[in-house]
Amino acid sequence: MKKCKITVMKCTEYPDLMAQYLKATEHVCPHKVGDVFITNGWEQPEGFCASAWESISPYIRVLAHGGEDFFSGWMKDKKSAMISCADGFRPVTFYLEALEEDAE
């Protein structure tokens, strides 16, 4: 099993949707563009948003176990994926890469 790298590529907010549909909340996304996390196999990295992990973990699991080419040739690097979390109000886009380094 391999380690994987997760890079935060883009953080977006939709204030119009938030104003119309979101109840008042103090939730703020903990991730910032440029944040990097390294997984140990497919284990959730410390400090990583649990909700975002639910969205990307199936892809991390496959990459960590040697899988590749999720989108039938869309990605330049077959051992990568560009996946966004499922937060419709504040989606974050992550670049996922399998590393050559073995998981512990």
Secondary structure, 3 states (H helix, E strand, C coil): CEEEEEEEEEECCCHHHHHHHCCCCCCCCCCCCCCEEEECCCCCCCCCCHHHHHHHHHHHHHHHCCCCCCCCCCCCCCCEEEEECCCCCCCEEEEEEEEEEECC
